[in-house]
């Protein structure tokens, strides 16, 4: 009777499960759908269907060929599976899914689609067993409540078989262990389990009016106790909507609920209240929710419940499976706290399958396998997989080899003269050296191990553990031939090894070679050699060491002196070249101004006397002009003087009447000079790289910057012709607005990127630089080169977002706003960026093959000290002529031949070139004033 009841319960439960699955199943498309008969469709639709089918077949073939070239193309796998499912190619579809699951952990959606398709086709017992195997694989990739629920419901269909009920209960219990503590989704599993047990209870009830047998009575009591136990277990766990579960238990139970259960229920309610803020934060947050999950993890870590800590980590990883740091923290917790072999190794395996490019995860995996006594063949197999994982840096290969060699070294029993393990270790050392030389150096143009750390460790093993000093010396000789002989620390490493395990003769020989070869710290090596001879050497050894070190240090000092002399000569040469360029520019500028003035009113220029020139020069003398080092930045008082003297109306047109010229000149002189108040630097920004053709820059810039705050004043800079020079100062009412205005840096204005930087006097802060982007390694950011100039930001984003969540894209342009074919792409994390490098490097965009790498800009070469002097060279000569050099009315009446016979250039101690006798350290003799007759006489004699 019990068997009959179980069979009836199975039928009812299976019917319910099938109904539930039917609601959630995504059915395969029916190739015959679209009409009841051929007559209902027209020939056009039939033709379109055939064309679409051919296109799909061609696309399937293309995707299969692409995967044969690059099996790790994740998106290509997805596209192929989607097309095969659409076409109903179930055999190819199963094969495609199988290949993808071998390379990558599959997401919950992919697994559910696969499982539902296989469930449809499973009718025989053998086919059902294959579905069970597929479920077992699915629950290992990620902990997903939906997959566990599907697994339990599917297993109900097999309770009619021998041991079927116990198998269902086993799967439910495993599901509760895995996800029964899930605050938001765990209730569904508990309820499904209870419904199954209630169905069993219904079938065990005796027929109405009959007296149950002792066996039936015992079966009823045990079944009731199972359901009581499920209710009590569930009520002791903080789950959403647990009040409804408590009310259901009260209604179902014929007996009062025990006080211990009520106490546990209230305790769980209190714990639920503590968890609710974190659950609500997860519901309201956007993907990837890393910060919210980390806060939840910290909360559970303080509570200290291992099962809940494990579950929250698994929930976080299900949504952030490509974040290596999260996997590393989870694995570290499992290694140090739980230490359960199956759980630990499963987590490590999933970590390296999700983030194969992260060498740290592979190293932890090897250590975990060694810690839990995994067979050597399996560890070696995992190591080989790591070598093929595609690391993004050469040093990653050095680290994984070192971890594997450490493992092999720990296997060796060095008390024996020779063993299989020792030979394997030596063979692995040799293979590692060859691998770095061949494979890694070919790919990265470097071995990743310039100091030969692997060979150093090999030499230490041979010397200390194998007592084979001869082999150690051979290895060190090989190390020195790889460009390390010039470094003192390498020689001292060898000396220390020789000192500990060799003899004095080889120590002395090594130090003599070190004295001869070392170029970075020869004094230190010489000191070590003298110390050795002082303690152990004879008089002859001491004399030889002293002579060798003295000769070597003398040569070193001589070489250093030559280098210093050469550098000084180069610096002097640079100074002279800079001075020549400065003088040439000054002469050229003076010549242009003199030529323009001669075209004007010559009579007025001839009537100007020397006193008038002196007064005008004296008036202009206090204002100084200083060039910045990057954007043409000037001192603000110079800018204000330029605006006041040569305003926008200062550009003279040839056809303007003379009275208008006089009026315009008068209006420019009437504009008051505005001197800069340095205390307002904090509320002022410097704007540059604007278009020279911009009309009314004050109006346009005010409209642009008013969004940042109240603008106090905008002061554009104009040339002496009255044309806009492309930069200006924007003064705000408060500092907050100025800081907000910096956010407009690189905004495109009239086709050019506008540069916005803080207002800083670079004479007072010569080291100040404004560069808003990082110049160091950024593993979450990509550098892309080789882009077509026509590529837009939106087009590049469409390509990049297929490999992760793109936070920002910056197309590099020149100062005119024209693209340079370069771009920086910032992803949310390192994992997404690493995946994008693997997928996008070598990709073709608009017939251009792009190169993609992790952003790691080379170090900028800082200018030498002569550059500082060079900056000063441009500042001092300006003082001779005033803020603008020689003005238009300061016509030079002296021939150039005589102008060149000026005072010799004097050099100050700080490197500044001084042309004015007044600034010399010695008092200069006052030049004798000449009359016009003296001047004419000199000219005729010349």
KOLPASE-656487 format. One record per residue (C-alpha): residue in one letter; z, y, x. Coordinates in steps of 0.5 Angstrom, whole numbers, plus 500, padded with zeros to 3 digits. Layout:
BEGIN
aZYX/...
This chain:
BEGIN
x500500500/x502505506/x495503509/x491505502/x496511502/x494513509/x486512507/x487516501/x490522505/x485521510/x479522505/x483528502/x484532509/x477530511/x474533505/x479540506/x477540513/x470539512/x470545507/x474549512/x469548517/x463549513/x465556511/x465558519/x459554521/x453557524/x448552521/x442551525/x435554523/x431550518/x424549521/x422548514/x425554510/x421559507/x418556501/x418550497/x411548498/x405550502/x402554497/x408559496/x406562503/x400565505/x396564511/x398570514/x405568514/x404562517/x400565522/x405569524/x410564524/x405560529/x405566534/x412567534/x413560535/x408560541/x412566544/x419563544/x416557547/x413561553/x420565553/x424558554/x419556559/x420563563/x428562562/x428555565/x423557571/x428563572/x434559572/x431554577/x431560582/x437562580/x442558577/x448563577/x444568572/x449568567/x445572562/x439568563/x443562561/x445565554/x438567552/x436560553/x441557549/x440562544/x433561543/x433553544/x438554538/x434558534/x428553535/x432547533/x431544540/x437540540/x436535546/x434541550/x440545547/x445540549/x442540556/x442547557/x449548555/x451542559/x448546565/x452552564/x459549563/x458546570/x457553573/x461557568/x467557563/x465558557/x467563552/x470561545/x464563541/x460559545/x464553545/x465553537/x457554536/x457548541/x462544537/x459545530/x452543532/x455536535/x459535529/x453535525/x450530529/x456525530/x456520525/x457514529/x464512532/x461513539/x458519537/x465522535/x468520541/x463524545/x465530540/x473528542/x471529550/x467535548/x474538545/x478536551/x473540556/x473546551/x481547551/x481547558/x477553559/x481558555/x487557551/x484559544/x488558537/x481557534/x478551538/x485548537/x485548530/x478546530/x480540534/x486538530/x482539523/x476534526/x481529528/x483528521/x477525519/x478519524/x485517521/x482511517/x481508524/x487504528/x492509530/x488515527/x495518524/x498518531/x492521534/x492527529/x499528530/x498528538/x493533538/x497537533/x503537538/x499539544/x496545540/x503547538/x505546545/x499550548/x498556542/x504555537/x508561540/x502565539/x505571535/x499573531/x495566531/x500561531/x502561524/x495558522/x497551526/x504550524/x501551517/x495546518/x500541521/x505541515/x499541510/x497534514/x504531513/x505533506/x498530505/x501524508/x507525504/x503525497/x500518499/x507515500/x510517493/x511511489/x507510482/x510513476/x515509473/x516504479/x521503483/x520504491/x521498495/x526499501/x520500506/x517505501/x524509501/x525509509/x517511509/x519517504/x525519508/x522519515/x516523512/x521528509/x524529515/x518530519/x516536514/x523539515/x523538522/x516542522/x519548518/x525548522/x521548529/x517554526/x522558523/x526558530/x519562533/x518569533/x511569529/x508574524/x509573517/x515568518/x519571512/x513568508/x515561511/x522562510/x521563503/x516557502/x522553506/x527555501/x522553495/x520546498/x527544500/x531541495/x538542500/x541548502/x538551509/x543549514/x547555517/x544553524/x537554522/x538561519/x542563525/x535561529/x531564524/x535571524/x534571532/x527569532/x526575527/x530580532/x525577537/x519579533/x521586532/x521587540/x514584540/x511588535/x510594539/x506590544/x502586539/x501593535/x499596542/x494590543/x491591536/x490598537/x487598544/x480598546/x477592551/x479590556/x487592554/x489591561/x495596561/x497593554/x497586557/x501588563/x506591559/x507585555/x507581561/x513585564/x517584557/x516577557/x518576565/x524580563/x526575558/x524569562/x522564557/x516560562/x512558555/x512565553/x510568560/x505563560/x502564553/x501571554/x498570561/x493566558/x492571552/x490576557/x486572561/x482570555/x480577554/x480579562/x477573565/x473576570/x479580573/x481577580/x488580580/x490578574/x489571576/x492572582/x499574579/x498568574/x497563579/x503566583/x507565578/x505558576/x506556584/x513559585/x516558578/x513552574/x510548579/x507543574/x502540578/x497539572/x498546570/x498549577/x491546579/x488547572/x489555573/x487555580/x481551578/x479556572/x481562577/x475560582/x470558576/x471565573/x471569580/x468565585/x467571589/x474573590/x476569597/x484570595/x483565589/x480560593/x485560599/x491560594/x487554591/x487550597/x494551598/x496549591/x492543592/x495541599/x502543596/x501538590/x499532595/x491532592/x487527596/x483530602/x476528600/x478533594/x480539598/x474538602/x470538596/x473544594/x472548600/x465546601/x464549594/x468556596/x463556602/x457556597/x461561592/x457568595/x462572598/x461579598/x464581605/x463577612/x470577613/x471573607/x468567610/x473568616/x479568612/x476561608/x475558614/x482560617/x485557611/x481551611/x483550619/x490551618/x490545613/x487541617/x491543623/x497541619/x495534617/x494532625/x500528628/x500531635/x505526638/x499522639/x494523644/x488522639/x487521632/x482521627/x485528624/x485531631/x477530632/x476532625/x480539626/x476540633/x469538629/x471543624/x473549629/x466548632/x463548625/x466554623/x464558630/x457556629/x457557621/x459564623/x454565628/x448562624/x449563616/x454569616/x451573621/x444572618/x446574612/x451580613/x448582620/x455581623/x459575624/x466578621/x470576627/x468580632/x475579636/x474571635/x480570632/x478563630/x476561637/x483564639/x487560635/x483554637/x485555644/x492556642/x492549639/x489546645/x494549650/x500549646/x499542641/x494538645/x496540652/x489541654/x489548658/x482546661/x479547654/x483553652/x480556658/x473554656/x474557650/x477564652/x471564657/x466564651/x471569647/x470574653/x462573654/x462576646/x463583648/x471583649/x472583656/x472591656/x479590651/x485590655/x489587649/x484581649/x486580657/x493580655/x492575650/x489570655/x494572660/x500570655/x497564654/x496562661/x503564663/x506560657/x502554658/x498555665/x499556672/x500563676/x494562680/x490562673/x494568671/x493572677/x485570677/x485573669/x489579671/x484581677/x478580672/x482584667/x483590672/x475589674/x473589667/x477593662/x475600660/x480602654/x487601658/x486599665/x492603667/x496598662/x493592665/x494594672/x501595671/x502588668/x498585675/x503589679/x509586675/x506579676/x506580684/x512584684/x516578681/x512572684/x507574689/x507574697/x506580701/x498579701/x498578694/x502585693/x497588698/x491586695/x493588688/x495595690/x489596693/x485593687/x489597682/x488603686/x481603687/x480601680/x484607677/x480612682/x473609679/x476610672/x478617674/x472619677/x468616671/x473620666/x472626670/x464626670/x464624662/x469630661/x464635666/x458632662/x461634655/x463641658/x456642660/x453640653/x458644650/x456650654/x449648653/x450648645/x454655646/x448658649/x443655644/x447658639/x448665642/x440665643/x439663636/x444668634/x441674638/x434672636/x436672628/x439679629/x433681633/x428679628/x432682622/x433688626/x425688627/x424687619/x429693617/x426698622/x419696620/x420697613/x424703614/x418706618/x413705612/x418709608/x419717608/x418718616/x420725616/x427724613/x428718618/x426723624/x430728621/x437724621/x441726627/x446722631/x452724628/x449722621/x448715624/x455715627/x458717620/x454711616/x456706621/x463708621/x463708613/x460701614/x465698619/x471696616/x467691611/x466684614/x462678612/x463671614/x459665612/x462659610/x460652612/x457649606/x455653600/x454660603/x461662601/x463669603/x469673603/x470676596/x471683599/x464683602/x461680596/x464686592/x461691597/x454688596/x455688589/x457696589/x452698594/x446694592/x446692585/x441689581/x437695580/x437696587/x430692588/x425698588/x418697586/x412700589/x409704583/x416707581/x416714581/x420718587/x425721582/x426714579/x428712586/x432717587/x436716581/x437709582/x439710589/x444715586/x447710581/x448704586/x452709590/x456711584/x458704582/x465703585/x467698590/x472693588/x476690593/x478682593/x485681591/x487675595/x493673590/x487672585/x484666589/x488661584/x485664578/x478664581/x472659582/x466660587/x460658583/x453656587/x447653588/x444657582/x437659580/x435665584/x431667578/x436667573/x436673569/x443676567/x447671570/x454675568/x452673561/x449666562/x455664566/x460667561/x458663555/x458657560/x465658562/x468661556/x469654554/x474653560/x479659558/x479667557/x474670563/x477676566/x471678570/x464675573/x462678580/x455675582/x452677589/x445680590/x441681596/x439688598/x433688594/x437687588/x435680587/x440675585/x443670591/x444664587/x452665587/x458668584/x465669583/x468667576/x475670575/x480667569/x486670566/x490664568/x490658573/x489653568/x483655566/x480656573/x482648574/x479646568/x473650570/x472645576/x470640571/x463643570/x462642577/x455639578/x453641571/x445642570/x444649569/x436651569/x434645572/x439645578/x446642579/x451648579/x457647584/x463649582/x469649587/x476653589/x476660591/x478659599/x478663605/x475658610/x477663615/x484662614/x483654612/x477652616/x478645615/x478646607/x472641604/x470640597/x468633596/x470630589/x467623591/x471618595/x468616602/x472610603/x471603600/x471602593/x470595590/x469597583/x463602585/x456600586/x451604591/x444603589/x438605593/x430605592/x430607585/x424610582/x425618582/x423617574/x429613573/x434616568/x441615567/x440612560/x435607563/x440605569/x445604564/x441599560/x440595566/x447595569/x451594562/x449587562/x454585567/x460589565/x463595562/x460601566/x465607566/x460612570/x453613573/x452618578/x444620580/x444623587/x440629587/x438634592/x440642591/x434643587/x436638582/x431633584/x433625584/x433622591/x432615588/x440613589/x445612584/x453610584/x455606578/x462605577/x465599573/x472598570/x474593575/x472589582/x470583578/x464586574/x462590580/x461584584/x458580579/x453586578/x451586586/x450578585/x445579579/x442586581/x440586588/x433585589/x432587582/x425590580/x425597576/x419600575/x415597581/x421599585/x425593588/x432596588/x438595593/x445594591/x451594595/x459595594/x460603595/x462604602/x460610605/x459611613/x464615616/x462622617/x461625624/x466630625/x464637629/x466637636/x470643638/x464647640/x462648633/x469652631/x467657637/x460657634/x463659627/x466665631/x460667634/x457669627/x463673625/x464677631/x457681632/x457683625/x463688627/x458692631/x453694625/x458693619/x458689613/x450688613/x448689620/x444695622/x442698615/x435701613/x437708616/x439706622/x432705626/x432703633/x429708637/x430704644/x424700646/x426692646/x425692654/x431696654/x435693649/x435687652/x438690658/x445690655/x451688657/x452681660/x455676655/x462675656/x466669654/x473669651/x478663653/x477661645/x470660646/x468666642/x462670644/x463677645/x457682645/x461688644/x464692650/x470694646/x472687645/x472685652/x479684656/x477689661/x476696659/x468698659/x466704662/x463709656/x455709656/x452716658/x449720652/x442721654/x437727651/x431726648/x428729655/x431723659/x429718654/x422720654/x422720662/x425713662/x420711657/x414714662/x417711668/x418704665/
